[in-house]
Amino acid sequence: MGVYALIRNDVTAAEAALTNDPEAPFNFLPNFRTPFEHYFDKPVFVKIIVQTLPEATIDSKTSLEYAKAEFAPKLIVDMLELLTAEEMKACDDTESAIQAAVDEKKATLKKNKSAMAGIVDYTAREKATVLQTKMFGELGAAGVTSAQATFDQLKVFCGDQAKRLGELIAVVMRKYKTTDSKRYKPFEEVKDIDVKEQTPPPSALPLPEQVKYQLAKATWYEELFQAAMNEIATVFNASKSCEDICKHYGIDNADGKWSKELRAEVFRLDSKDDEVVKAKFGPPKGFPRALEKMTQGKTLRDLNRVTFEFEDPLLMALCFEILNKKYNIYGLKNKYLQETFKEPPNLHMNLDIKDGWLCEVQMLFRDVLLIKKELHKFYDVNRADGPFVVAGKLFKSLADPDAKQRNEDSKCRSTDDKGKNNGDELLKIIKEKDAELKDRDERLQSVINENERLKKMLESSKGELPPPSPGDAKTRQTTEEKDIEIERLKKVLGLAKLEKAEQPPPSGTYTIDQLRSGIIEGVDSKRKESYLSDEEFREVFFGMGKEEFEGLATWKKVELKKNARLF
């Protein structure tokens, strides 16, 4: 009846018929377009159909593609493409009212688009780079006072840029909340969850070895973690509607969260990208940063991490629902619920991937992520305390914006390779570490024993070897050979001036074996680490690159040595 009423151009009858039959498909139009082609030109008629059919139908490709490909005027195409069903229903039943709603929506989208286009301000980047260069030059020439003044100027400038980008985040969030209010609501209902600590390493290990142990475990769990998160992204991108995803994961409306109306929603994309969700895995955390965090008493809950990127808040809420169903979630923070945004918001959590091992998951809107990448170039300077803090790698990306991404891509590839380790490989790594420690202790004990033997020998003979005993293998050595051997051992063990050992100067450095043996007199036992050379500390205990270690601040080096439990 509804179709025949349409053919007769009887709008009232058509509306009544479609109201009685809400499942009537919108794609019947191509079969009957000739009789009412002239009438379909009226956007008011389209609005009546929109009001009476299920909302999911409006978003279907059939109606929009048909309107574009056949005879519909531009106003109808804009109406179907730009306005949500709720916005259509809110219009008065006149062509001028619909045109006004379409124009208003276009203006809003244009404003948002122009705001997003202003994310990267290359003039601001250039000015920040100039100020930074000037500051570093003054540190070496004009002195700290002059450099501090330039740094203060740089900090104010970066603060202004951070504020500008923070305001842009607010614009983006208003767009999500106002243009997709119904789709945004389930996302707003995601509430915070308490934190849980990471599974600790064996406490018997020295702190550096604890860090290496955790990094080894993270390497093994990475493969499992990536496979699980990629599976979710694949299901989302292969589905056509929320209903498909809910069926796949067995999500029903038992708790009232996912009604039939919400489940019927189809995906909407603001970009040309055909992926509704992207999963990007972070590079492995480096040893120095991991050690620094554990030195400060923090646990490592982010050794394995992924960022999900969305354009649709409804899909973000659904993705969280799935993670919450499949895993135990801890430390959940919905930072999008803030009224103001000093830094880019996200949905941040830790999930227990297996056996209590926690991995980090962040969920971001793609527009917010774009702003975040630019904001951090200025935000880090804005919160720094002095000109020395911004030395090193900060602002490196200003001169080469793609350098950081290339570095992250390289690290991600490294993570993929390491992620192929299995449980046996993890066990092998841990056993190797244990064997390493045991071998080191045995070698150290051997050196200590040799020190004691040589010390007693020198004390009893005042620097000369005692007469050889008959039958001793060393009796075959000449006196000259023995003298050479003694001098060699003295040099190796730092005993050349043993008889007149003096308090070593503060700048003096020794090997770890010398300091542990106790044969160097005058060393303050409470501050042995201050006599340990950076080279020895770096190579023997941390495996850090020279450039990487030397880039650390002096106070950080001292703090690391103190907390490494070496003595």
PEVENBEL-V205724 format. One line per field, one symbol per residue. ss: DSSP state (H for helix, E for strand, - for the rest). psi: psi as a letter, one per 20 degrees, with the letter a starting at -180 (. if undefined). A space follows every 50 residues. Layout:
ss->???
psi->???
This chain:
ss->-HHHHHH---HHHHHHHHHH-----HHHHHHH----HHHH--HHHHHHHH HH--HHHH--HHHHHHHHH----HHHHHHHHH--HHHHHH----HHHHHH HHHHHHHHHHHHHHHHH----HHHHHHHHHHHHHHHHHHH---HHHHHHH HHHHHHHHHHHHHHHHHHHHHHHHHHHHH-HHHHHHHH----E------- ------HHHHHHHHHHHHHHHHHHHHHHHHHHHHHHHH--EHHHHHHHH- ---------HHHH--E----------EEEEE-----HHHHHHHHH----- ----EEEEEE--HHHHHHHHHHHHHH--EEEEEEHHH---------EEEE EEEE--EEEEEEEEEHHHHHHHHHHHHHHHHH----HHHH-----HHHH- --HHHHHHHHHHHHHHHH----HHHHHHHHHHHHHHHHHHHHHHHHHHHH HHHHHHHHHHH-----------HHHH--HHHHHHHHHHHHHHH----HHH ---------E-HHHHHH-------HHHHHHHE-HHHHHHHHH---HHHHH ---HHHHHHHHHH----
psi->hgghhghjkngghgggghhhmijpqhjighhkhghkghhiiohhghhggg hirqhhhhiqhggghghghdjprhhgghghhhprhhhghiqqlqhhgggg gggggggghgggghghhjgonhggggghgghgggghghhhfirhgghhgh ggggggghggghgghhhhghgghhgghghlghihghhhjorqqqqqqqpq rpihqqghhgghghhgghggiggggggghhgghggghirhrhggggggjk pakhjjgnrhgghiprqppiripjpiqpoppqqqpqggggggghhjjqqn jkhpqqpppqiohhhghhggggghhhrppqkponiiiqhqnhrprroprp qohpkjppqppqpqqhghgghghhhhhhghhhjrirhhhjrcipjhihhn higgggghgghhhhggghiiqahhhghggghhgghggggghghghggggh ggghghghhhjliqqrpqqqiphiiiqrhghggggghghgggjkjhkghl prpqqhiqqrrhhghhhjioqipohilhhijpqhggggghiikqqghggi iqqghhggggggjilh.
